[in-house]
Amino acid sequence: MAQVAFLDNLLREYLVFRGFSSTLKALDLEQRTEKDQHFRAERILEQFNNAIQSYDLQALRSLWLHLDNNLFSKLEHTYAVAVKKLENSLLKYYLVTAYSNNRADKVSEFFNKMAGELQQQSEWKDWFYFPFCRNAEESPTFALFFTKQWQDTLLLSLRNFLTTVYQCLPQPTFVRAEQEAALMQRLSDDNTGLRTRLLQMQQELHQLTQQQQQVGTAATGGGSLGGDGSSRRRSVYRPQQSLSDILPFDISPPGHIVDDFCIIASEANSVSQASDAQARGLKLLIRNIGSGSSPVLSRKDQAASSLGDKSTKRRSGSVGRSWI
């Protein structure tokens, strides 16, 4: 309430500055007759009803166009069908009211002005016969729109729709002017504080870098001392590294990926090869046994033959020596 009253005073001050006296009088009159400071859908319905009862098609269209551009266009796409249905119903209500009051001229004027826009809509195809229809209130096509139930349902639906839309819409920029100014000031203060903090951190980082360079120079100069003392000094005065100074190891990725299934397959191949070699050795041994040429027996025969040769040579030698 306080914010709305403050904005009303600002608006009044602006009208006085611009010299809009008639607008200022109208504003004062409406403020005196206003019961509350909030929007009421009944006022919009009253304006629609006044335009329809006075056969003012221009006022009806202007009011709906204003609502469509400033309110209905901000809704989700799913509400477009409902908005168009309400607009067509208001126009039909206008035609029915003019026909019921024997204002055929207003009915003809309506179609002369709206024919170019309505002929593209299939919903209005039967309504072009309306000016030439006698006893339209008894026609099956138009009888429903003459009933009080349909007219009351239309006005009630429009009222509920406007009330819901105004409750869901954000406040206008003019109403949020003071809040926007306070928000901008707070953001400016926060920005200044962050800039100051950043400058301080840069100065501290510069000082720390200089200290590290001095410590490194002192450690390099004392390196000629040697022994454990120099190594201890180097370990003590070693500059600390941050996470940003640590470089990752350059490890090349593996050439191929080995999984358990590949290992099992290789093991199976090696086992099968070993079993095949063992089977071939057994087959060869069995073949040799069957042919009588066993490798073991052949080695024994060779050893026996070599011993026999040696004994014969010895006997021959001994005989020779005894004969001589």
Disulfide bonds with the S-S distance in Angstrom:
none
